[in-house]
Amino acid sequence: MIYVGDAGRVGDGVNGHHVYPVRCSLFGPSITEVDRRYSDFAWLHAQLAKTCPGCILPPIPGKVVGILHSREFLEARRIGLQKFLTNVAAHEVLMHAPSFRQFLQASTVDLSALKAKAKVVNDPKQALTNWFGKAVQKFSEHDKVQSLAARATGRDVVAKPKSDQDLAFDQIAGYVTMLDGHAKTLQQKVLAAYRANRATSAAYCDVIEATSELAELESSLPEMKSVGFQSVMEIVDIRAKHLDSDWAMLTDAVDDFSRWITSVQAALATREDRRFAYQAQLAAAAKLSGESPEAASESPDKQRSSFSSFLGQSSASHVNAAVQVAKADFEAVHERVMSEVLKFREEKASVLKVMFLQFASLQLDNATEFSETLHRVVPKLKDTSTAPVAAGHVSSVYLSTANDQQSSQYQDFEDVIQSNQTPATKTHKNSSHSLDDNALPVTPYADVSL
């Protein structure tokens, strides 16, 4: 069992960083706990790549600038680091790597010493020699380089037949390349859909805010209590929440799947790296014997005692031993890579199935929650009963916010409600009181100009 706890802040300012408590019970009945920062996880990932070549390493979250470490980011990183350690512990090769045990059991001081030691490059001359030899071999195998060389020497280009190993590898490498392209396209489209949903969710929040302001203005009017402002805001709010979460989970899952494909490509690159190293050793042996690399690979022991290469003097025995070591290393890495890729192809189907099932389940849960919300608020909105309008209440709200001209208009409207008459009627009644008692009565609705 491995568990990565919540991140805690250590230090302040530019020297501050976050550490994650890592609890483990893999190496005994007792539970050990160590604090690890992100660079410790990165060190473990690099060490596994060195000591377990050809293995498909579980991906780790990417490095991000410290000022962007929000609470949500730290939680997402914690989940990613948890997945990384869990997958390493479940791998039949990676779980036995010494660096994995050191990561889980070493103290902070001891692990810092191991990290510092790993930065020391052993025998830089030999590392440069290996790199240069592999670069030359890779360059010489390029089709255009071979064509130009043949044209310069006046010889025909002779295509070297590929071994069964290389043919099988080329087939898998081509498949992974196409898979990576389609995965990256899906990643871009899902991210675009997620961002569009986030923008729509933000627009829904603006609608809620505007509706809330309108409801606050109308809150003192009794006839507005049945309008259902709160019900509408509840509907829009649930849709905004669903839009924000609908694609978030799928975006993270597709990103994780894309990182796994990158790990597969890294394993394939390791296999090619070992092949170039082997071919470089064969070329060195061929130069010693004056034979072709293919002949040197068939009889590496039949070499002259010494030769002068572009990198210095080497004995024949040393060259022969280097060829055998490079060959054994290449074949071991090739077998491991092929096995890992086949395993990845088998597990990929279940991973994609779970990813799409989780997305569909989330859609179903959101649809159910939205349906329940509608069934709860729609009856409230269908209620057609309204409160009676009390005299004097109409102008109480509007008179406090309108200007003087509007206030006088609303005051006249209130007088009309109280008298249940039109303004013209009121004028005629007032003038009738000033006439003689013997005068003819004025018809209330006579001479009304509309």
PLY file of the C-alpha trace (Angstrom):
ply
format ascii 1.0
element vertex 450
property float x
property float y
property float z
element edge 449
property int vertex1
property int vertex2
end_header
0.00 0.00 0.00
1.28 3.44 -0.94
-0.47 6.69 -0.09
0.54 10.25 -0.96
-0.90 12.79 1.47
-1.84 16.43 1.04
0.93 18.88 0.22
2.41 21.03 2.98
4.37 24.23 2.59
8.00 24.31 3.81
9.87 27.62 3.89
8.88 31.04 2.63
9.53 33.09 -0.47
11.69 31.78 -3.29
13.20 29.11 -1.03
9.82 27.69 -0.12
8.48 24.46 -1.57
5.77 21.88 -1.00
6.33 18.39 0.38
4.05 15.37 0.23
3.95 12.78 3.03
4.38 9.32 1.48
3.21 6.34 3.55
4.22 2.84 2.52
3.84 -0.73 3.83
5.42 -2.63 0.92
8.61 -3.76 2.64
7.30 -5.06 5.92
4.41 -5.05 8.35
5.22 -1.59 9.65
4.19 1.57 7.84
6.97 3.98 6.95
6.39 7.66 6.23
8.73 10.09 4.50
8.32 13.61 3.18
9.07 14.02 -0.51
9.05 17.06 -2.73
8.35 17.06 -6.46
12.05 16.95 -7.41
12.35 13.68 -5.45
9.66 12.10 -7.61
11.43 13.42 -10.73
14.70 11.88 -9.49
12.98 8.51 -9.03
11.54 8.69 -12.54
14.99 9.45 -14.01
16.66 6.65 -12.03
14.08 4.11 -13.16
14.72 5.12 -16.77
18.46 4.48 -16.27
18.28 1.23 -14.33
15.28 -0.32 -16.13
15.83 0.47 -19.82
13.02 -0.60 -22.09
10.32 -0.42 -19.42
7.35 1.85 -20.04
7.57 4.20 -17.08
4.37 5.53 -15.54
4.16 9.27 -16.28
4.46 11.91 -13.58
2.78 15.35 -13.57
4.70 18.07 -15.33
6.74 20.73 -13.58
4.99 24.08 -13.09
6.27 27.44 -11.83
5.83 27.78 -8.07
3.68 30.91 -8.20
1.02 28.89 -10.04
0.65 26.34 -7.22
-3.00 26.82 -6.32
-4.92 24.50 -4.03
-6.57 22.81 -7.01
-3.23 22.36 -8.74
-1.61 20.81 -5.67
-4.48 18.34 -5.33
-4.29 17.39 -9.01
-0.52 16.91 -8.69
-0.99 14.79 -5.54
-3.38 12.50 -7.43
-0.89 12.23 -10.31
1.99 11.37 -7.97
-0.20 8.81 -6.22
-0.92 7.12 -9.56
2.78 7.17 -10.43
3.88 5.35 -7.27
0.97 2.90 -7.44
1.83 1.94 -11.02
5.53 1.56 -10.18
4.66 -0.73 -7.26
2.45 -2.84 -9.57
5.19 -3.31 -12.22
7.09 -6.59 -11.99
10.43 -4.95 -12.90
10.19 -1.40 -11.56
9.07 -2.46 -8.09
12.42 -4.23 -7.54
14.55 -1.25 -8.58
16.90 -0.10 -5.78
15.98 3.53 -6.36
12.31 2.73 -5.62
13.16 1.31 -2.20
15.50 4.21 -1.50
12.77 6.68 -2.39
10.33 5.09 0.04
12.70 4.43 2.94
15.69 6.81 2.84
15.74 9.86 5.04
15.60 13.31 3.54
19.35 13.80 4.07
20.26 10.44 2.55
18.02 10.99 -0.45
19.56 14.42 -1.04
22.99 12.75 -1.08
21.76 10.19 -3.63
20.36 12.95 -5.82
23.65 14.84 -5.68
25.56 11.69 -6.57
23.34 11.07 -9.57
24.28 14.47 -10.97
27.94 13.47 -11.15
28.75 12.25 -14.66
30.99 9.19 -14.53
33.72 9.13 -17.17
32.61 12.06 -19.36
35.02 10.96 -22.11
33.33 7.59 -22.40
29.88 9.20 -22.37
30.94 11.52 -25.18
32.40 8.61 -27.11
29.17 6.63 -26.85
27.04 9.60 -27.84
29.21 10.46 -30.85
29.30 6.87 -32.07
25.50 6.53 -31.87
25.01 9.89 -33.59
27.29 8.88 -36.47
25.56 5.54 -36.82
22.11 7.13 -36.86
23.26 9.69 -39.42
24.81 7.05 -41.67
21.58 5.01 -41.71
19.53 7.88 -43.08
18.27 7.15 -46.59
19.26 10.52 -48.04
22.74 10.29 -46.55
23.24 6.87 -48.11
21.98 8.15 -51.46
24.36 11.11 -51.40
27.27 8.89 -50.38
26.53 6.45 -53.20
26.29 9.30 -55.69
29.59 10.75 -54.52
31.42 7.44 -54.80
29.67 6.33 -57.98
28.27 3.20 -56.37
24.71 1.95 -56.32
22.69 2.21 -53.16
22.42 -1.25 -51.67
19.54 -1.53 -49.24
20.53 -3.61 -46.24
17.97 -6.27 -45.43
16.36 -5.76 -42.04
16.25 -8.47 -39.45
13.02 -9.90 -38.11
13.60 -7.93 -34.93
13.79 -4.66 -36.80
10.76 -5.44 -38.95
8.61 -6.25 -35.93
9.87 -3.15 -34.16
9.20 -0.90 -37.17
5.62 -2.13 -37.30
5.01 -1.33 -33.65
6.83 2.00 -33.87
4.68 3.04 -36.81
1.53 2.12 -34.92
2.61 4.08 -31.83
3.44 7.10 -33.98
-0.05 7.13 -35.49
-1.59 6.51 -32.07
0.29 9.48 -30.65
-0.95 11.74 -33.44
-4.59 10.76 -32.94
-4.28 11.01 -29.16
-2.86 14.52 -29.39
-5.69 15.54 -31.73
-8.25 14.18 -29.28
-6.46 15.97 -26.47
-6.69 19.29 -28.30
-10.38 18.85 -29.16
-11.37 17.79 -25.66
-9.45 20.74 -24.21
-11.25 23.10 -26.61
-14.61 21.66 -25.56
-13.65 22.03 -21.90
-12.67 25.67 -22.35
-15.87 26.38 -24.29
-17.93 24.84 -21.48
-16.02 26.90 -18.93
-16.84 30.07 -20.89
-20.50 29.08 -21.13
-20.55 28.30 -17.41
-19.15 31.76 -16.67
-21.87 33.31 -18.88
-24.51 31.38 -16.92
-23.08 32.80 -13.71
-23.51 36.29 -15.17
-27.15 35.43 -15.92
-27.61 34.35 -12.30
-26.10 37.61 -11.05
-28.35 39.74 -13.29
-31.43 37.74 -12.28
-30.52 38.14 -8.62
-30.28 41.91 -8.98
-33.68 42.02 -10.67
-35.19 39.86 -7.94
-33.76 42.15 -5.27
-35.37 45.17 -6.93
-38.76 43.46 -7.12
-38.59 41.77 -3.72
-40.87 44.26 -1.94
-43.74 43.89 -4.41
-46.19 41.20 -3.23
-47.36 40.30 -6.74
-43.75 39.46 -7.71
-43.36 36.75 -5.09
-44.88 34.13 -7.41
-42.64 34.99 -10.37
-40.05 32.37 -9.35
-36.75 34.19 -9.58
-35.15 31.70 -7.21
-36.36 28.73 -9.24
-34.90 30.09 -12.46
-31.58 30.84 -10.75
-31.51 27.31 -9.37
-31.96 25.84 -12.86
-29.24 28.02 -14.37
-26.92 27.32 -11.45
-27.17 23.53 -11.82
-26.48 23.81 -15.54
-23.45 26.01 -14.90
-22.08 23.48 -12.42
-22.59 20.61 -14.86
-20.97 22.51 -17.74
-17.95 23.15 -15.55
-17.56 19.49 -14.57
-18.78 17.67 -17.69
-15.47 17.79 -19.54
-13.05 18.35 -16.67
-12.78 14.64 -15.84
-12.47 13.62 -19.51
-9.80 16.28 -20.09
-7.67 14.92 -17.24
-8.16 11.33 -18.42
-7.17 12.12 -22.02
-4.12 14.06 -20.80
-3.07 11.07 -18.71
-3.56 8.72 -21.67
-1.46 11.00 -23.88
1.35 11.00 -21.30
1.31 7.21 -21.29
1.84 7.21 -25.05
4.79 9.56 -24.55
6.23 7.01 -22.11
5.80 4.30 -24.75
7.71 6.43 -27.25
10.47 6.93 -24.68
10.78 3.15 -24.35
10.96 2.79 -28.14
13.64 5.48 -28.24
15.63 3.54 -25.63
15.52 0.47 -27.85
16.79 2.48 -30.80
19.48 3.99 -28.59
20.74 0.50 -27.73
20.62 -0.53 -31.38
22.71 2.46 -32.44
25.21 1.66 -29.69
25.44 -1.92 -30.90
25.85 -0.85 -34.53
28.55 1.62 -33.50
30.49 -1.16 -31.79
30.10 -3.35 -34.88
31.41 -0.53 -37.04
34.43 -0.17 -34.77
35.07 -3.90 -34.94
34.67 -3.85 -38.73
37.19 -1.07 -39.04
39.66 -3.13 -37.07
39.25 -6.23 -39.22
38.58 -4.50 -42.50
35.29 -6.40 -42.85
31.73 -5.18 -43.13
29.72 -4.62 -39.95
27.57 -7.63 -40.85
30.62 -9.87 -41.03
31.94 -8.42 -37.81
28.68 -9.24 -36.09
28.96 -12.87 -37.19
32.59 -13.31 -36.10
33.56 -10.57 -33.64
36.45 -12.59 -32.21
38.35 -12.71 -35.51
39.95 -9.28 -35.23
43.42 -7.90 -35.40
45.20 -7.19 -32.15
44.68 -3.44 -32.21
43.38 -0.60 -34.32
43.38 3.14 -34.40
39.92 4.67 -34.33
38.83 8.28 -34.44
38.42 8.21 -30.66
41.78 6.69 -29.73
43.56 3.36 -29.33
41.70 0.23 -28.27
42.76 -3.36 -28.03
41.04 -6.08 -30.03
39.93 -7.87 -26.90
38.40 -4.70 -25.57
36.51 -4.12 -28.83
35.25 -7.70 -28.95
34.04 -7.50 -25.37
32.31 -4.19 -26.08
30.53 -5.73 -29.07
29.27 -8.65 -27.00
28.08 -6.37 -24.20
26.32 -4.04 -26.64
24.67 -6.97 -28.38
23.43 -8.52 -25.15
22.18 -5.15 -23.94
20.37 -4.46 -27.20
18.69 -7.87 -27.31
17.57 -7.62 -23.68
16.14 -4.13 -24.17
14.48 -5.18 -27.44
12.72 -8.11 -25.80
11.60 -5.96 -22.89
10.31 -3.18 -25.13
8.35 -5.56 -27.32
6.82 -7.21 -24.27
5.98 -3.86 -22.68
4.34 -2.50 -25.82
2.21 -5.62 -26.26
1.15 -5.34 -22.64
0.32 -1.67 -23.16
-1.85 -2.51 -26.16
-3.80 -5.02 -24.10
-4.29 -2.65 -21.16
-5.08 0.31 -23.41
-8.47 -1.12 -24.33
-9.55 -1.40 -20.69
-8.17 2.06 -19.91
-10.15 3.67 -22.73
-13.26 1.72 -21.77
-13.06 2.92 -18.18
-12.38 6.49 -19.31
-15.44 6.62 -21.57
-17.60 4.80 -19.02
-16.73 7.36 -16.36
-17.58 10.17 -18.76
-20.94 8.59 -19.65
-21.72 7.90 -15.98
-21.02 11.53 -15.13
-23.37 12.64 -17.91
-26.06 10.33 -16.54
-25.59 11.62 -13.00
-25.77 15.22 -14.19
-28.87 14.52 -16.29
-30.55 12.84 -13.31
-29.71 15.75 -11.00
-30.94 18.26 -13.57
-34.17 16.32 -14.09
-34.80 16.22 -10.34
-34.22 19.96 -10.17
-36.73 20.59 -12.95
-39.36 18.38 -11.32
-38.92 20.34 -8.11
-39.04 23.89 -9.50
-41.42 23.59 -12.48
-44.53 23.19 -10.26
-43.52 26.38 -8.47
-43.27 28.22 -11.77
-46.68 26.88 -12.88
-48.37 28.37 -9.81
-50.52 31.18 -11.26
-51.81 32.58 -7.97
-50.76 36.19 -7.38
-51.00 38.41 -4.35
-53.43 41.38 -4.54
-51.92 44.76 -5.22
-52.44 47.03 -2.19
-53.15 50.70 -2.75
-50.18 52.84 -2.04
-47.76 49.91 -2.50
-47.13 50.40 -6.20
-45.36 53.70 -5.79
-43.45 52.78 -2.64
-40.64 51.10 -4.58
-40.46 53.17 -7.73
-40.74 56.59 -6.02
-37.48 55.88 -4.16
-35.47 55.29 -7.34
-37.06 57.44 -10.09
-36.50 61.09 -10.86
-38.94 63.91 -10.06
-40.86 63.70 -13.32
-41.32 59.95 -13.02
-42.29 60.37 -9.37
-45.13 62.75 -10.27
-46.39 60.31 -12.90
-46.41 57.41 -10.45
-48.14 59.65 -7.86
-50.92 60.42 -10.32
-51.20 56.70 -11.01
-51.60 56.05 -7.30
-54.36 58.68 -7.07
-56.15 56.96 -9.92
-56.04 53.64 -8.10
-57.40 55.20 -4.91
-60.30 56.94 -6.71
-60.76 54.22 -9.35
-61.17 57.04 -11.88
-59.20 58.50 -14.75
-57.33 61.80 -14.36
-59.90 63.56 -16.62
-62.74 62.39 -14.40
-61.09 63.85 -11.36
-60.71 67.22 -13.10
-64.37 67.40 -14.04
-65.53 66.52 -10.54
-63.39 69.23 -9.01
-64.82 71.86 -11.40
-68.41 70.80 -10.69
-68.10 71.82 -7.04
-67.38 75.41 -8.09
-70.60 75.70 -10.16
-73.98 76.81 -8.89
-76.11 74.14 -7.27
-78.73 74.61 -10.00
-76.20 73.81 -12.73
-76.56 70.59 -14.68
-74.48 67.74 -13.32
-71.41 66.81 -15.33
-71.23 63.31 -16.72
-68.11 61.72 -15.22
-66.82 60.21 -18.50
-67.81 63.10 -20.82
-65.23 64.93 -22.94
-62.35 62.63 -22.07
-59.43 63.15 -24.43
-57.28 60.09 -24.95
0 1
1 2
2 3
3 4
4 5
5 6
6 7
7 8
8 9
9 10
10 11
11 12
12 13
13 14
14 15
15 16
16 17
17 18
18 19
19 20
20 21
21 22
22 23
23 24
24 25
25 26
26 27
27 28
28 29
29 30
30 31
31 32
32 33
33 34
34 35
35 36
36 37
37 38
38 39
39 40
40 41
41 42
42 43
43 44
44 45
45 46
46 47
47 48
48 49
49 50
50 51
51 52
52 53
53 54
54 55
55 56
56 57
57 58
58 59
59 60
60 61
61 62
62 63
63 64
64 65
65 66
66 67
67 68
68 69
69 70
70 71
71 72
72 73
73 74
74 75
75 76
76 77
77 78
78 79
79 80
80 81
81 82
82 83
83 84
84 85
85 86
86 87
87 88
88 89
89 90
90 91
91 92
92 93
93 94
94 95
95 96
96 97
97 98
98 99
99 100
100 101
101 102
102 103
103 104
104 105
105 106
106 107
107 108
108 109
109 110
110 111
111 112
112 113
113 114
114 115
115 116
116 117
117 118
118 119
119 120
120 121
121 122
122 123
123 124
124 125
125 126
126 127
127 128
128 129
129 130
130 131
131 132
132 133
133 134
134 135
135 136
136 137
137 138
138 139
139 140
140 141
141 142
142 143
143 144
144 145
145 146
146 147
147 148
148 149
149 150
150 151
151 152
152 153
153 154
154 155
155 156
156 157
157 158
158 159
159 160
160 161
161 162
162 163
163 164
164 165
165 166
166 167
167 168
168 169
169 170
170 171
171 172
172 173
173 174
174 175
175 176
176 177
177 178
178 179
179 180
180 181
181 182
182 183
183 184
184 185
185 186
186 187
187 188
188 189
189 190
190 191
191 192
192 193
193 194
194 195
195 196
196 197
197 198
198 199
199 200
200 201
201 202
202 203
203 204
204 205
205 206
206 207
207 208
208 209
209 210
210 211
211 212
212 213
213 214
214 215
215 216
216 217
217 218
218 219
219 220
220 221
221 222
222 223
223 224
224 225
225 226
226 227
227 228
228 229
229 230
230 231
231 232
232 233
233 234
234 235
235 236
236 237
237 238
238 239
239 240
240 241
241 242
242 243
243 244
244 245
245 246
246 247
247 248
248 249
249 250
250 251
251 252
252 253
253 254
254 255
255 256
256 257
257 258
258 259
259 260
260 261
261 262
262 263
263 264
264 265
265 266
266 267
267 268
268 269
269 270
270 271
271 272
272 273
273 274
274 275
275 276
276 277
277 278
278 279
279 280
280 281
281 282
282 283
283 284
284 285
285 286
286 287
287 288
288 289
289 290
290 291
291 292
292 293
293 294
294 295
295 296
296 297
297 298
298 299
299 300
300 301
301 302
302 303
303 304
304 305
305 306
306 307
307 308
308 309
309 310
310 311
311 312
312 313
313 314
314 315
315 316
316 317
317 318
318 319
319 320
320 321
321 322
322 323
323 324
324 325
325 326
326 327
327 328
328 329
329 330
330 331
331 332
332 333
333 334
334 335
335 336
336 337
337 338
338 339
339 340
340 341
341 342
342 343
343 344
344 345
345 346
346 347
347 348
348 349
349 350
350 351
351 352
352 353
353 354
354 355
355 356
356 357
357 358
358 359
359 360
360 361
361 362
362 363
363 364
364 365
365 366
366 367
367 368
368 369
369 370
370 371
371 372
372 373
373 374
374 375
375 376
376 377
377 378
378 379
379 380
380 381
381 382
382 383
383 384
384 385
385 386
386 387
387 388
388 389
389 390
390 391
391 392
392 393
393 394
394 395
395 396
396 397
397 398
398 399
399 400
400 401
401 402
402 403
403 404
404 405
405 406
406 407
407 408
408 409
409 410
410 411
411 412
412 413
413 414
414 415
415 416
416 417
417 418
418 419
419 420
420 421
421 422
422 423
423 424
424 425
425 426
426 427
427 428
428 429
429 430
430 431
431 432
432 433
433 434
434 435
435 436
436 437
437 438
438 439
439 440
440 441
441 442
442 443
443 444
444 445
445 446
446 447
447 448
448 449
